[in-house]
Amino acid sequence: MYEQFLRETWMAGLMARAPARSATRENMEVDHRPITPGSSRLAHGWRLTNSGSVPTEIVLEFIRPAVRAVPSSMARRLGYCRISLPALADSTVTSQWSETELGLEVCVMTFGVEEHDIAMELLLCLGQVLWEELSAKELQEYWTLLDCEIREGISGEIDEQALEEKRSVLAGRSRADRRGQLERYGCASFAGTAAEYVHCLWHDVTVRIGPDHLPAPQLWRRLELLARWFPPDRGYRLLPTRRSSRREQVL
């Protein structure tokens, strides 16, 4: 059933869509205005807009290192980015992003969220935006990779959201929205993979194993693809060898 969805969606041109905004975004001018009170500059010329109201530990130990780990080529593809970290107790949204005349606006809620999870949510947002900026060739290559995983019988995924979308696609719950199902799955899968790629560049990670998680060989294949498209900057590297010494946790 998945293969039928894939063929029909491909023929409809969804996966071969041309990048809509990449050229414009890469050419956006960086905001060189003086830093306003309560804001600070980050790597790549990006800006944290409400740093004065965010605990110093979150900024210094999580946000700054995570943003620095974003490869320069990936940052150029995303364009100028303004990040805010509001603490809204009544918010029902974990994170959101939007495009403005200046560039990308990313908002990640912090109330009741672990410091590390705040940084990961930021990286996930960036992955969602990056999905929209992939070229037709890159989209084709990533969809081919996902198709290979399905044919290999891989049931797990990179995170819970991607797993939910994958299960929805495989179950064929809504044949009337088959293209929408695949697009949502592709976006969730890629966003999670992009976030994990930068996460691995940022610091050592724990590889989770189990039926709901992406097996190490398939995870490595995705990370290698991202590293080819967006090579790590000097001083960063993905994994030293295919047989990593990093810990595995059975869940």
N, C-alpha and C positions, 0 to 999 in steps of 0.2 A: 504493500500500500504506500509506503514511504517513497519507493522508487517511482511509482505512478505520480504522486504529488510532485516530486522533484522534476520529472520530465515535463509535466504540464506547466509548472511554474516557470521553468526555464524557457519553454516555448513562448510563454506569455511575455517574456522579456524582463521579468522582475529582477532576476539575478544578474542580468547583463546590463542593468541600468548604468548610465554614465554618472560619474560624480557630479553632483549638482552645485556644490559650493566650494570645492577644494581650492580652485584657483583664486577665488575671491578671498577666502579665509587666509591663505598663505601670504597674500599681499597686503593684509590689513596692517596699518601702522600701529606700532606699539605705543601705548600711552606714556609719554615722557613728562607729563605734568608732575609738579612736585607732589610728594606723598602727603596726603591729607591726614590730619590727626586721626589716629585709630586705624591706620592702614599701613601696610609694609610691602615691600617688593619681595618677590620670590624668584627662583630660578626661571630662566627663559624670558625674563621681563614680565612675568605674570605678577599679579597683585592679590594679596589677601586684604580684603576691604575693611574687616572689622576686627583686626588683630588685637586692638586694645581691650575688647570685651571677651577674648578667648583666653583660657588659662595658658600661661607661658609654656608649660610642659607639652601641651598638645601641639603648639606651633613649632617649638624647637625640636622635639623628639619624634614627631610623627608627620606633620604637614610639610615642613621644609625638606626633610630627608626623602619623603615620598615624591615630592615634586622634582627634586634634584635628580632622582633616579629615572624620570621620564626621559627617554632618548631625545636628543635635539631634533632629529628628523621627525619624530612623532609630534613633538611640540610645535614644529613648523607647520605640520599638517593640520593641527588643531587651531592654530592661530592664537591671537592674544586672548588671555583668560583672566577673568576677575573671579575670585573665590570668596565666598562669605560662609561663615559658620555660626548661624544664629542658634540660640538656645530657646526654642519655643516649646513649652511644655504641652500645649494643646494641639500641636501639629500632627496631622495624619500622614504627612509626606516625609519620607526619610531623606530624600534628596531630589533635586530637579535641576535642569539646565535649560538655558534659552540663548538665542542669538540676539544681539543688539547691534546698533550701528558701530559701536566700538569694538565688539568682539563677543567672545563667549562669556556667559555669566553662569557660574556654578554655585549652587546653594546646598550645603550639607547640614542637616540638623544635628545638634550635639547633645540635646537634653536626654539623659538616661542612656547614652551610647558610649561604649568603651572607646578609649582613645584610639587604639589600633583600628577598630571598626570604622571610626570616622574617616581615617586616611584611606581605608579600603573602599569606602563608599564614594569618596572623591575619585579614586582611580576607576571605579566602576562607571561613574558618570562620564569620565573622559573616554572610556571604552565605548560607551553608547554613542558619543559624538563621533568618534573615529570610525565607527561602522558606517555612518552616513557619508564619510569622506573617502571610502575605499573606491579605487578605480574598478572598471568593469573586469579587468584582468585579475585583480586581487580578489574580487567577489567570486569570480569563477573558481579560483584556486582554493578559496576557503570552503565554498560549497562542495567542491570535489573532495576535500578532506573530510567534511562531515559525512558525505555519502559513503566514503571508505569506512568510516567508523561504524556506520549502520550496518554495512555489509559484513563487517567483522563481528557483529553481534554485541557491540558495546552498548550497554544499557545505562551506564552512569553518565554524569556530566560534571562540568567545572564548578557549579554551585547550585543552590536550591532552585533559583528562578529558571536557569537553563534546563534543569532536570524536569521541572514542571512543564515547560514549553515543549520539551522533547517528548515527554509522555503524551501530551496532547496531540502532537503530530502523529506519533506512532499509533495512537488509538483511533485516529481519524474521527474525532468527536464532531467536527463541523465541516462536512464536505463543501458547504456553501462558502466557507471562508478558508479554503485550503491554502491559498496564496498568503493570506494574512497569518495563518498559523505558522507557515514556514518562515515568513519574514520575522515574526516575533521570536521564533526559536533561533534563527540565525543571529539576530541582534543580541539576544540574551547570552547565547553561547560565545559570540565574539567578544562582547563587553567583558564577560567574566574572564575570558582568556587573556585579553589585553591587560586587565587589572592584575591578573596573576603574573603575567610577564614582568610588569614593572615591579610588582611585589618581590619577585625573585631577584631582580636587580638591586632592590633596596636592601634586603637582608636575607639571611638564611631562612628557609621556610620548612614547615612540617608537611610532608606528603600524606594525605589522607587516603586510605584504601578501603574498599568495600563495594558492594554492588551499586550503590548510589553515586559513587565517585568515579571520575575518569581515571582509568588505569595509567600507570606510569608511562608505558610506551606511547600511548595516544596523547597524553599530556605533553610529553617531551616533543612529539612531532608538531603539536600546535605551537609550543614555545619556540622551536627552531624556525618555524614559518615567520612568526612575529620578529624574531631576531634578524632574519634575512631582510624583511621589509624595513625594520626600524632598528638598525644595529645599536648596541649599547655604546654609550659615550666612553671616553677614556677613563679608566679607573673602575669601570663596571664590567661585569661579565655575567652570563647566564649561569650555567653550571660548568664546573671545570672539566668534567668528563661525563659520558653517558651514564656510567655507574656512579651515581652521586653517593656521598657518604652521609647525606642528610637523613634525618630521622624519618621513620614511617610510623604512623599511628593507626592502629586498627580500630575502626568505628563500627 
